[in-house]
Amino acid sequence: MFLGIELYWWLLIVIALVIAIPFKIKFMKWWSKRQKEKKDDRRGKWGDDE
């Protein structure tokens, strides 16, 4: 097969990617939202608003 890997391994890899990519996108959105909230929280806490 292609690159010496059997077809079922390619299917497993493709299925894993199909499952993982939406979770990664969701995690990245959650992470950026969390970082923004932390930044806003830190700014308000110390009173150095700009």
C-alpha angles and dihedrals in degrees: 000000000000112000089350094290120125121244095250091057090054089050090051091049092049092048091049091052093047089053096041101047098065090046090051092050091048091048092049091051091048092047094050090047090050093049090050091050091049091050092048091045092050092049093051094044097059097036096233095130115168 
